[in-house]
Amino acid sequence: MEEKEAIIERVKKVNDTVQHVELAVDSTMARIKPGQSLLVWPVNRPHHAYLRDHWWPVNIKPGDKLIIERPLSEHYESTQLINVLGLIGTPYRFRRTLRNVLLIASDTPPTPLMMTIPWLLGNQVSVTLALLGSAADYQTTHLPAEVEVFKGDSETFDWPDQVMTVGWADQVFVTVSDRDQYGQFQRVLTRFQDLRAVIPQNYLFGVFNDLLPCGAGACQACMVPTRGGNYLSCTEGPAFDLTQVNLV
């Protein structure tokens, strides 16, 4: 965990709701992998008790540059300095042999999952993205054409060709809104139990998007209870095997 300064080099509108912020970082931060994130504090913001912003990179560019996805409603400028704390969390645990990965966002933007897409496609792994509930408002025209996108309902946790996409998936990563995460992940697990006779370990992962007051495991505010003990999302997450999490 290190605290660094980074600089915004470019801001680009992607669609009607999303912008990409190109952030120049040092070589340590540029080693970030899918699943890891940053806690940031613009230098021109006074230091006070408010939480840092949680930024999820969606891609890496040559020259130690991270592409960060932020809502279009926020304002950023080129040359703006950013105070960065990272790297937060551990990389997603992909199996060594993958053919198909299913990404699901339910009632929340799929931003925590987006960095997986260029990495997976670059390794010849097919990607399916299911956007449920309010996540269906996320515009996908900027995504690679190889990504198969479905939209569906978050209440029933259903989308077109669901049986086929779940059956093909070698691994699944799911992100939900921060409102009753455990209840939503329980619905996810129940739905997959209905769709598959057996859910093996390291197959269905919930990506926990908790508030991170410290990002270093000191405050223990992001603790996730599992069958193997309590783990911290900021240091050992954000993705946890839903078959091992104590959801109730």
PEVEN-V264770 format. One record per residue. N is the residue number from 0. PHI is phi in degrees with one decimal (* if undefined). BURIAL is 1 if it has 9 or more other C-alpha atoms within 8 Angstrom, else 0. D_FIRST is the distance of its C-alpha to the first C-alpha in Angstrom with 1 decimal. Layout:
N&PHI&BURIAL&D_FIRST ; N&PHI&BURIAL&D_FIRST
This chain:
0&*&0&0.0 ; 1&-134.3&0&3.8 ; 2&-110.6&0&7.1 ; 3&-134.7&0&9.9 ; 4&-109.4&1&13.4 ; 5&-127.7&1&15.1 ; 6&-131.7&1&18.8 ; 7&-77.7&1&21.0 ; 8&-101.6&1&23.6 ; 9&-159.9&1&25.6 ; 10&-126.4&1&26.4 ; 11&-130.3&0&28.7 ; 12&-72.0&1&30.6 ; 13&-95.3&1&30.6 ; 14&-156.0&0&33.1 ; 15&-71.4&0&34.5 ; 16&-128.7&1&31.3 ; 17&-127.8&1&28.3 ; 18&-127.9&1&26.9 ; 19&-109.8&1&24.5 ; 20&-104.9&1&22.2 ; 21&-88.5&1&21.5 ; 22&-113.7&1&18.3 ; 23&-83.2&1&17.9 ; 24&-126.7&1&14.4 ; 25&-82.2&0&13.4 ; 26&-65.1&0&13.7 ; 27&-66.3&0&10.1 ; 28&-66.7&1&9.8 ; 29&-71.0&1&13.4 ; 30&-84.2&0&12.6 ; 31&-57.7&1&11.9 ; 32&-123.3&0&14.4 ; 33&-53.3&1&16.7 ; 34&108.3&1&15.2 ; 35&-92.4&1&11.7 ; 36&-146.3&1&11.4 ; 37&-129.7&1&10.1 ; 38&-109.2&1&10.7 ; 39&-124.1&1&12.9 ; 40&-143.6&1&15.2 ; 41&-55.6&1&18.2 ; 42&-61.8&1&18.8 ; 43&-83.1&0&22.4 ; 44&-94.1&0&21.7 ; 45&-64.2&0&22.2 ; 46&-75.1&0&19.5 ; 47&-149.9&0&20.8 ; 48&-81.2&0&20.3 ; 49&-68.6&0&19.9 ; 50&-73.3&0&17.0 ; 51&-67.3&0&14.8 ; 52&-77.3&0&16.2 ; 53&-98.8&1&14.8 ; 54&-110.0&1&15.3 ; 55&-108.3&1&16.0 ; 56&-66.3&1&16.7 ; 57&-114.5&1&20.1 ; 58&-167.8&1&20.5 ; 59&-122.6&1&19.4 ; 60&-112.2&0&21.9 ; 61&-55.9&0&22.7 ; 62&87.8&0&21.4 ; 63&58.4&1&17.7 ; 64&-122.8&1&18.6 ; 65&-105.9&1&17.4 ; 66&-99.9&1&20.1 ; 67&-106.9&1&19.1 ; 68&-98.7&1&21.8 ; 69&-132.4&1&22.8 ; 70&-60.9&0&26.1 ; 71&-66.3&1&28.9 ; 72&-68.6&0&29.6 ; 73&-89.3&0&26.6 ; 74&-111.6&0&27.2 ; 75&-134.6&0&25.1 ; 76&-130.2&0&26.4 ; 77&-61.1&1&25.9 ; 78&76.2&0&24.4 ; 79&-69.7&1&22.6 ; 80&-86.6&1&19.3 ; 81&-129.0&1&16.2 ; 82&-87.6&1&13.2 ; 83&-117.7&1&10.2 ; 84&-116.4&1&6.9 ; 85&-177.1&1&5.2 ; 86&-85.9&1&5.8 ; 87&-97.2&1&7.4 ; 88&83.6&1&9.7 ; 89&-117.0&1&11.6 ; 90&-61.4&0&14.3 ; 91&-59.1&0&17.8 ; 92&-93.6&0&19.9 ; 93&-79.7&0&22.8 ; 94&-68.1&0&25.9 ; 95&-67.1&0&26.9 ; 96&-112.1&0&30.2 ; 97&-128.8&1&30.1 ; 98&-119.6&1&32.9 ; 99&-138.2&1&32.3 ; 100&-123.5&1&29.4 ; 101&-107.1&1&30.1 ; 102&-110.4&1&27.7 ; 103&-130.5&1&28.8 ; 104&-121.7&1&28.0 ; 105&-121.6&1&30.1 ; 106&58.1&1&30.6 ; 107&-158.7&1&27.3 ; 108&-58.5&0&26.3 ; 109&-82.8&1&25.1 ; 110&-50.4&1&22.2 ; 111&-62.2&1&19.5 ; 112&-101.7&1&21.8 ; 113&-67.2&1&22.7 ; 114&-68.6&1&20.3 ; 115&-68.0&1&21.9 ; 116&-63.5&1&25.2 ; 117&-62.5&0&25.1 ; 118&-66.7&1&23.4 ; 119&-66.3&1&26.0 ; 120&-61.8&1&28.9 ; 121&-65.9&0&28.0 ; 122&-104.6&0&28.3 ; 123&62.5&0&31.7 ; 124&-105.8&1&30.6 ; 125&-76.2&1&32.5 ; 126&-127.5&1&30.8 ; 127&-116.6&1&32.4 ; 128&-118.4&1&31.1 ; 129&-108.0&1&32.7 ; 130&-112.6&1&32.4 ; 131&-115.9&1&33.9 ; 132&62.6&1&35.2 ; 133&-66.1&1&33.7 ; 134&-63.1&1&31.3 ; 135&-65.4&1&34.5 ; 136&-75.5&0&34.5 ; 137&-67.2&1&31.6 ; 138&-80.4&1&33.3 ; 139&-116.8&0&32.8 ; 140&-64.9&0&34.9 ; 141&-85.7&0&31.9 ; 142&-79.9&0&30.8 ; 143&-57.5&0&32.2 ; 144&-63.5&0&35.7 ; 145&-70.2&0&34.9 ; 146&-78.7&1&33.0 ; 147&-87.2&0&35.5 ; 148&-116.7&0&35.1 ; 149&-122.8&1&36.8 ; 150&-123.0&1&37.1 ; 151&-156.5&1&38.2 ; 152&-104.4&1&38.4 ; 153&-81.3&1&35.6 ; 154&-71.6&0&38.1 ; 155&-89.2&0&39.8 ; 156&52.3&1&36.7 ; 157&-134.8&1&39.0 ; 158&-153.9&1&39.2 ; 159&-58.7&0&41.8 ; 160&57.7&0&42.0 ; 161&-63.1&0&39.5 ; 162&-59.5&0&41.2 ; 163&-69.4&0&41.0 ; 164&-67.0&1&37.4 ; 165&-68.2&1&36.2 ; 166&-65.5&0&38.4 ; 167&-78.6&0&37.1 ; 168&-66.9&1&33.4 ; 169&-82.8&1&31.6 ; 170&-149.8&1&28.5 ; 171&-133.1&1&27.9 ; 172&-125.1&1&24.9 ; 173&-125.4&1&25.7 ; 174&-122.4&1&24.2 ; 175&-129.7&1&26.2 ; 176&-67.5&1&26.4 ; 177&-78.2&0&24.5 ; 178&-88.1&0&28.0 ; 179&54.0&0&28.7 ; 180&-56.2&1&26.2 ; 181&-66.6&0&27.6 ; 182&-64.5&1&31.1 ; 183&-68.2&1&30.5 ; 184&-66.9&1&28.7 ; 185&-64.6&1&31.7 ; 186&-63.9&1&34.0 ; 187&-60.7&1&32.1 ; 188&-61.6&1&32.4 ; 189&-61.9&0&36.1 ; 190&-63.4&1&36.9 ; 191&-69.3&1&35.6 ; 192&-64.9&1&37.5 ; 193&-71.8&0&40.6 ; 194&-88.2&0&40.0 ; 195&-126.6&0&39.2 ; 196&-65.7&0&41.0 ; 197&-135.4&0&37.9 ; 198&-107.7&1&34.2 ; 199&-71.2&0&32.5 ; 200&-66.4&0&29.1 ; 201&60.8&0&26.2 ; 202&-114.1&1&28.4 ; 203&-113.0&1&27.8 ; 204&-112.1&1&24.2 ; 205&-95.5&1&23.4 ; 206&-96.9&1&20.4 ; 207&-81.5&1&19.5 ; 208&-115.2&1&18.7 ; 209&-80.5&0&18.1 ; 210&-65.6&0&17.3 ; 211&-121.7&1&13.8 ; 212&-62.0&0&14.2 ; 213&-118.1&0&10.8 ; 214&76.8&1&8.6 ; 215&-121.8&1&7.1 ; 216&85.8&1&10.5 ; 217&-79.2&0&12.2 ; 218&-85.4&0&14.9 ; 219&60.9&0&15.9 ; 220&-74.0&0&17.4 ; 221&-107.7&1&16.6 ; 222&-69.3&1&18.2 ; 223&-117.2&1&20.3 ; 224&-80.0&1&23.3 ; 225&-129.6&1&24.4 ; 226&-64.3&0&27.2 ; 227&-96.8&0&24.9 ; 228&126.8&0&23.2 ; 229&-93.2&0&20.8 ; 230&-127.6&1&17.4 ; 231&-102.6&1&14.6 ; 232&-62.6&1&14.3 ; 233&-74.2&1&10.7 ; 234&-114.2&1&9.6 ; 235&-120.1&1&12.9 ; 236&-102.0&1&14.5 ; 237&-88.2&1&15.5 ; 238&-96.7&1&18.6 ; 239&-129.5&1&20.7 ; 240&-62.8&1&24.2 ; 241&-67.6&1&26.6 ; 242&-74.6&0&29.2 ; 243&-111.0&1&26.9 ; 244&-84.1&1&25.7 ; 245&-79.8&0&28.0 ; 246&-86.4&0&29.0 ; 247&-125.5&0&31.9
